[in-house]
Structures are given as structure tokens and as C-alpha cells.
């Protein structure tokens, strides 16, 4: 059956004709000659669609429309005679899906029924997807039982209901985007858009157009008006990832949006006002960037209303077993496998320092599951070599500082990954869980030439 339909129609010939037509098109049909009978059927069972005449012997169809939502969320099609178009318009205002005017063809009626039931299915699917998203980005999506993660969860829960600007700091791969998304979906803005912008990936000449939109003819190639990310996020939240990479010219415009929530499109004069919550993230120390003149001090203080710092994975290693379990379950399901880590492999994962943080751990688990030919993943199956720990040990005996030890281990790991990818920097950055720009900076810092 394509769906269930309730017909409320006092004209017997019309009622029987509609019943027969619907059944011939594989619909389950119930009917009543009056409103009272229709309500009795609604109390007994659910329907995918309700079709009702606007004039009934015991109740006006308009009154009926006000009461149907109490018992059912099914869309309603109103049947109206030519002289009662005003009633049909009123019915639409009260939430009817559509109306059809007598006389009408059965083909026209069946098409309208199909459209109404498709609408209900889409609405239900949309609701289900929203519920799934909320589950995915509930507080439980932030995995860990360390003190640092417990404090982070408390902070997210406290600030989610506010509209205050949030600045999330942390190394690449620590989960800044996940935290930002969780804040949005735990907030009253959850049913409005969450627009994500990677500031580091925007071409410098197009940043203002991407953020604030442009008018037709504003520049070469601007063939039509385009809404910017802030307009698209109206009523919801905008996530500005890697906000520290914005050029100073764009920072000035962003400051204005933060101050009074207004801006103009590129090439336009109309002032646009938006209601947007701003969540920004950076892997840079913005205070240092301010000192060096690369980031506006006034913008920093506007963004830093509620600061959140996400710890590096090496600083919360007690969470690694939980994260491994989560990723293992995810990739076992996706790849239709049933593998597990040996104790020695888990020990190796605990010994590693993860310059790419949680994203790198996820990549390690994914590769291990894909490449595992048996049911057990052993230490030697992991895409981290023994030298990653032996390097640290030898450096310790030479009395190097912690930062020197970390830098040496990171450099060796980057070289191994570049060798694995045949020198492909884009793929290497992806495997390391960092942006291509960050990888380029590290290559320059370590004097690595490819």
C-alpha cells in the first residue's frame, strides 16, 4: 500500500468515487459522511492523509481544520465547490496542504494525493534526520573520561543555551569542529543553519565575497547576486575555523559584524542585519598573533568572550582506549570486519605522542582495520614505527628539552608519512590530520625539502 487515506465527505456518490479511485491506485481507504465519524476514526488509528469537504452536515470544514492537529499530523486536502474559494484560502491559512475545486478529474485528485503523502514522508524523514544529528552531536559525541574532557563537557553544557561568541583553541586534530557543532546542536538555534567556514582555505581575493556575499557586477565573474555565509547562517550559528588565518582587511569587516551584526555585500550599499551566533576556532596563539601585528587586538577581544581550550591527545592519554574502541567499532561496521587490537598494540598506541591528535588516531585505526588480514591487530601492524618511541628514549638520555624531543619525534613522523605517500603533500597532510598549510609551515620549520 502507498499509504492510508481518510475521506470525510457527505456526498455519497463523491465519497464512493474517491474511495474506488484511491483503492485502484493501491491506497488503504477509510471514510465517513460527517465530521463526528471522521474524528472517531482519527482516534482509533493514524492516517497518512486526510481529505475533507469544506462543508459538512455537522461541522464546518474550517472548524475541523483547527481540531485535526490535536489528533493527527497528517496533511489535509480540502475539497471545495467553485463558490467557496474563500473558504479554501482560509483553510490554507490554517495549515491545509492544498485544496481542490469541484468539479475535478480523478487523475488530478490522485496526483494531489501522491504529492501530499510524499510531503508527509519528506517531513518525517527531515525530522528523523534532525533527531539523528542531535544524537550524533549530543554531549556523548565528545569521547573521554579524563578530567580535561569532563571540564570541557561542563563548559559546553553551560554555554550552549547562550548567544555569546565562543573562541575554541587547540592544536590541529583535537576536535575543535566537533565541539563547535555540539555547541550549536545543544543550543536553542539547533533547528536553524550551522554554516561552517574554513578561513584558511578561502582565496584571499574572495574572502569578503564568501563571508558577506556580493551584488551582480561587483567584480569580473559576478554574474548574479550571491548571499554570503553570514546571510545563510541567519537565525543559526556560523563556525569560523582557523580564524587566525584571516587577512587584516577581512578582520575589520568581521569586527563590525561582531559589534552590530550588520554588513554590506561586496559592491552593494544595502545594510544587511543578521542574527547569528559566532563560534570561532584557531590552532594559533592569537595573543602572540596580536603582538606580531597579524591579528587585530579589538577583534581578538570580541571573539574571546567565552574561551575554550581543547587539550592535545598526548595530554589526556587515559582517553585513548575509549577513542580506539569508538573508532574500531565505527570502522568494523563500515568495512564489515570484526578485528580487535592486541594488548601490545594498545600499549604502542598509548606510548605514541600523536602530533596529529585525535584525527591522527582515527586515521591510524582506520588504516590498521583496512590492512589487517586476520582478526587481531598487533603492534607491528600499526602505521607507527618503533622509532617513534625509541627516538624519544634516546633523546631523553641526551638530556634534551621536552620541546626538542617532541619536535624531533614530529619531524621523523612527518618524514615517514611523506615517504609513505611518495611525497604527496596533500595526502600526507590528510594522513597526519593537519591542513596542507600547517604541513607546509612544519616542512619549512624543520628544513624538509621535497
C-alpha positions in Angstrom: 0.0 0.0 0.0 1.2 3.5 -0.8 -0.4 5.0 2.3 -3.6 5.3 4.3 -6.2 8.0 3.5 -9.3 9.2 5.5 -12.1 10.7 3.4 -14.7 12.9 5.1 -17.4 13.7 2.5 -21.2 13.8 2.9 -21.9 13.4 -0.8 -22.2 9.6 -1.1 -21.5 9.4 -4.9 -18.4 11.6 -4.5 -17.2 9.6 -1.5 -17.6 6.2 -3.2 -15.9 7.5 -6.4 -12.9 8.8 -4.5 -12.7 5.6 -2.4 -12.7 3.4 -5.6 -10.1 5.6 -7.3 -7.7 5.5 -4.3 -8.1 1.7 -3.8 -7.4 1.2 -7.6 -4.1 3.1 -7.0 -3.1 1.0 -4.0 -4.1 3.2 -1.2 -5.8 2.0 2.0 -9.0 4.0 2.4 -11.4 4.8 5.3 -14.3 7.1 5.0 -17.0 9.0 6.9 -20.0 11.0 5.8 -19.6 13.5 8.7 -17.0 15.2 11.0 -18.0 13.2 14.0 -17.4 9.9 12.3 -14.1 11.2 10.9 -12.9 12.1 14.4 -13.9 8.7 15.7 -11.7 7.1 13.0 -8.8 9.5 13.8 -9.0 8.5 17.5 -8.8 4.8 16.5 -5.8 4.9 14.1 -3.3 7.1 12.3 -3.5 8.2 8.6 -1.0 9.5 6.1 -3.6 11.9 4.6 -7.0 13.4 5.3 -9.3 14.5 2.6 -12.3 16.6 3.7 -15.1 18.6 2.2 -15.1 22.2 3.4 -18.9 21.9 4.1 -20.2 19.1 6.2 -23.6 18.5 7.7 -22.5 18.5 11.3 -19.4 20.8 11.2 -17.8 23.5 9.1 -14.6 22.2 7.4 -12.7 25.3 8.7 -13.5 24.4 12.3 -12.5 20.8 11.5 -9.0 22.1 10.4 -8.4 23.7 13.7 -9.2 20.5 15.6 -7.5 17.9 13.4 -3.9 18.7 14.6 -4.9 17.6 18.1 -5.4 14.1 16.9 -3.2 13.8 13.7 -0.1 15.3 12.0 -1.4 14.1 8.6 -1.6 16.7 5.8 -5.1 17.8 4.9 -6.6 18.3 1.4 -9.8 20.4 1.3 -12.5 19.7 -1.3 -14.4 22.9 -2.2 -17.0 24.0 -4.6 -16.4 26.9 -7.0 -18.4 29.3 -4.8 -16.4 28.6 -1.7 -12.9 29.5 -2.8 -12.7 32.0 0.1 -13.1 29.0 2.5 -10.3 27.2 0.7 -8.0 30.2 1.1 -8.8 30.3 4.8 -8.2 26.6 5.0 -4.7 27.1 3.5 -4.0 29.8 6.1 -4.9 27.4 8.9 -2.5 24.8 7.6 -4.2 22.7 4.9 -1.7 21.2 2.5 -3.8 22.1 -0.6 -7.4 22.4 -1.9 -9.1 21.0 -5.0 -12.2 22.6 -6.6 -15.2 20.7 -7.8 -15.6 19.5 -10.5 -12.1 17.9 -10.8 -10.7 14.9 -12.6 -9.7 11.8 -10.7 -6.2 12.0 -12.3 -5.8 15.5 -10.9 -7.0 14.2 -7.5 -4.6 11.2 -7.4 -1.7 13.4 -8.3 -2.5 15.8 -5.5 -2.8 12.8 -3.1 0.6 11.5 -4.1 2.2 14.9 -3.6 0.6 15.3 -0.2 1.8 11.8 1.0 5.3 12.5 -0.4 5.3 15.7 1.5 4.5 13.9 4.8 7.2 11.3 4.1 9.8 14.1 3.5 8.7 15.9 6.6 9.1 12.7 8.7 12.4 12.0 7.1 13.6 15.5 7.8 12.5 15.2 11.5 14.3 11.8 11.7 17.5 13.3 10.3 17.4 16.2 12.7 17.0 13.8 15.6 19.9 11.7 14.3 22.1 14.8 14.0 21.2 15.8 17.6 22.1 12.3 18.8 25.4 12.4 16.8 26.2 15.8 18.3 25.0 15.3 21.8 27.4 15.7 24.7 28.2 12.0 24.4 29.8 12.6 21.0 32.8 14.2 22.8 34.5 11.0 24.0 36.7 10.8 27.1 36.7 10.4 30.8 39.8 12.4 31.6 39.4 15.5 33.9 40.2 17.8 31.0 37.3 16.3 28.9 34.9 16.3 31.9 35.6 20.1 32.4 35.1 20.6 28.7 31.7 18.9 28.7 30.6 21.0 31.7 31.6 24.2 29.8 29.8 23.2 26.6 26.7 22.4 28.6 26.8 25.7 30.4 27.4 27.9 27.3 25.2 26.1 24.7 22.0 28.0 25.7 23.6 31.4 25.4 24.2 33.5 22.3 27.7 34.6 23.4 30.6 34.3 21.0 32.9 31.4 21.6 36.6 31.1 20.7 37.9 27.5 20.7 41.6 27.0 20.8 43.6 23.8 20.3 46.1 22.0 18.1 45.0 20.7 14.7 43.1 17.4 15.0 41.9 17.9 18.6 38.2 18.2 17.7 37.5 21.9 17.6 34.9 21.5 14.8 33.2 18.7 16.8 32.9 20.9 19.9 31.6 23.8 17.8 29.0 21.6 16.2 28.0 20.2 19.6 27.5 23.7 21.0 25.2 24.6 18.1 23.1 21.4 18.3 22.7 21.8 22.1 21.5 25.4 21.7 18.1 26.9 21.0 19.4 27.6 17.5 19.6 23.8 16.7 16.8 23.9 14.1 18.5 26.8 12.2 21.5 26.5 10.0 25.1 25.9 11.1 27.3 27.3 8.4 31.0 26.2 8.5 33.8 28.3 7.0 37.4 27.2 6.8 39.1 30.6 6.8 42.5 29.2 5.8 41.0 27.6 2.6 39.4 30.8 1.3 41.3 32.5 -1.6 42.3 35.9 -0.2 40.6 37.8 -3.1 37.3 36.1 -2.5 37.1 36.1 1.3 34.8 39.1 1.6 32.5 37.8 -1.1 32.3 34.4 0.6 31.6 35.8 4.0 29.3 38.7 3.1 28.1 38.0 -0.4 28.2 40.2 -3.5 26.0 42.0 -5.9 25.7 41.3 -9.6 28.6 43.0 -11.4 30.6 43.7 -8.3 33.6 42.2 -9.9 34.6 40.2 -13.0 32.6 36.9 -12.9 29.9 38.2 -10.5 27.1 37.3 -12.9 24.4 37.4 -10.2 23.8 38.4 -6.6 25.1 35.9 -4.1 24.3 35.6 -0.5 27.3 35.3 1.8 27.9 32.8 4.6 26.6 35.2 7.3 23.3 35.6 5.4 23.0 31.9 5.0 23.5 31.4 8.7 20.8 33.9 9.8 19.0 32.7 12.8 21.6 30.0 13.4 25.3 29.8 14.0 28.5 30.3 11.9 31.7 28.4 12.6 34.8 30.3 11.6 37.5 27.6 11.6 41.2 28.8 11.5 40.0 32.3 12.1 43.7 33.3 12.8 44.4 33.0 9.1 42.0 35.8 8.1 43.8 38.7 6.4 43.6 42.1 8.2 41.2 43.5 5.7 38.6 40.8 6.3 39.2 41.1 10.1 38.0 44.7 10.0 34.7 43.7 8.4 34.3 40.7 10.8 34.7 43.1 13.7 31.8 45.1 12.5 29.6 42.1 12.3 30.5 41.1 15.8 29.7 44.6 17.1 26.4 45.3 15.5 25.5 42.3 13.3 25.4 44.3 10.1 27.3 44.4 6.8 27.0 45.2 3.1 27.5 42.8 0.3 30.6 43.4 -1.9 29.6 46.1 -4.5 26.3 46.9 -2.6 25.0 49.7 -0.5 22.2 47.9 1.3 23.0 47.3 5.0 22.0 43.8 6.0 21.3 42.8 9.6 21.6 39.2 10.7 21.0 37.3 13.9 24.0 34.9 14.0 26.0 33.3 16.8 29.7 33.2 16.1 31.8 30.3 17.1 35.5 30.7 16.1 38.4 28.3 16.3 42.1 28.5 15.9 45.3 26.4 16.3 47.3 29.6 16.7 48.1 31.6 19.8 46.1 34.7 19.0 47.7 36.7 21.7 51.0 36.2 20.1 49.5 37.0 16.7 48.2 40.3 18.1 51.7 41.1 19.4 53.2 40.4 16.0 50.6 42.7 14.3 49.0 39.8 12.4 45.7 39.8 14.2 43.6 42.8 15.4 43.5 43.2 19.1 40.0 44.6 19.2 38.8 41.6 17.1 40.6 39.2 19.5 38.7 40.5 22.5 35.4 40.4 20.6 36.0 36.8 19.8 37.4 35.8 23.2 34.1 36.2 25.1 34.0 32.6 26.1 37.4 30.9 25.5 37.6 27.1 25.4 40.9 25.3 25.1 40.8 21.7 23.9 43.7 19.6 25.2 46.1 17.7 22.9 45.7 14.0 22.9 49.1 13.5 24.4 47.9 15.4 27.5 44.9 13.1 28.0 46.2 9.7 27.1 43.8 8.0 29.5 41.1 8.6 26.9 43.0 6.7 24.1 41.4 3.3 24.9 37.9 4.8 24.7 38.7 6.6 21.5 40.2 3.4 20.0 37.1 1.4 20.9 34.9 4.1 19.3 36.9 4.2 16.1 37.3 0.4 16.0 33.5 -0.1 16.2 33.0 2.6 13.5 35.4 1.0 11.0 34.5 -2.6 11.8 30.9 -1.7 11.0 31.7 0.3 7.9 34.2 -2.3 6.5 32.2 -5.3 7.7 35.0 -6.7 9.7 35.4 -8.0 13.3 39.0 -7.2 14.2 40.4 -6.1 17.6 43.7 -4.7 19.0 46.1 -6.9 20.9 47.3 -5.6 24.3 50.7 -4.9 22.9 49.1 -2.8 20.1 47.1 -0.8 22.7 50.4 -0.3 24.6 52.1 1.0 21.5 49.2 3.4 20.9 49.5 4.7 24.4 53.2 5.2 24.0 52.8 7.4 20.9 52.6 11.2 21.1 50.1 11.9 18.2 51.3 15.2 16.6 48.0 15.0 14.6 46.0 14.4 17.8 42.6 12.6 17.7 42.3 12.9 13.9 45.6 11.0 13.5 44.5 8.3 16.0 41.3 7.9 13.9 43.5 7.5 10.7 45.7 5.0 12.4 42.8 2.8 13.5 41.2 3.1 10.0 44.4 2.0 8.2 45.0 -0.8 10.7 41.5 -2.2 10.3 41.7 -2.0 6.5 45.2 -3.6 6.3 44.6 -6.3 8.9 44.4 -9.7 7.2 43.4 -11.6 10.4 41.3 -10.9 13.4 44.0 -9.3 15.6 45.9 -6.1 15.0 49.4 -6.4 16.5 52.0 -3.7 17.3 53.8 -4.3 14.0 50.6 -3.8 12.1 50.3 -0.2 13.3 51.4 2.6 10.9 53.6 4.0 13.7 57.2 2.6 13.7 59.2 1.5 16.7 61.5 4.5 16.2 58.7 6.9 17.3 59.3 5.7 20.9 62.9 4.9 20.6 63.7 8.4 19.3 62.1 9.8 22.4 64.1 7.5 24.7 67.4 8.2 23.1 66.7 12.0 23.2 65.9 11.7 26.9 69.3 10.2 27.5 70.9 13.1 25.8 69.1 15.5 28.2 67.2 17.3 25.5 64.3 19.6 26.5 60.7 18.3 26.2 60.1 20.6 23.2 63.2 19.3 21.4 62.1 15.7 22.0 58.6 16.5 20.7 60.0 18.3 17.6 62.4 15.5 16.7 59.7 12.9 17.0 57.3 15.0 15.0 59.9 15.6 12.2 60.7 11.9 11.9 57.0 11.0 11.8 56.4 13.6 9.0 59.3 12.2 7.0 57.8 8.6 7.4 54.4 9.8 6.2 55.8 11.7 3.2 57.8 8.6 2.3 54.5 6.5 2.6 52.7 8.9 0.2 55.6 9.2 -2.2 56.0 12.9 -1.4 52.3 13.8 -2.0 51.9 16.7 0.5 48.1 16.9 0.2 47.7 13.2 1.1 50.4 13.4 3.8 48.5 16.3 5.4 45.3 14.3 5.3 47.0 11.3 7.0 48.6 13.5 9.6 45.3 15.1 10.4 46.5 18.6 9.7 45.9 21.2 7.0 48.2 21.4 3.9 49.1 24.9 5.1 50.1 23.6 8.5 52.2 20.9 6.9 53.9 23.4 4.7 54.8 25.5 7.8 56.2 22.4 9.5 58.3 21.4 6.5 59.8 24.9 6.4 60.4 24.9 10.1 62.2 21.5 10.0 64.1 22.3 6.8 62.5 19.4 5.0 62.7 19.7 1.2 60.5 17.5 -1.1 
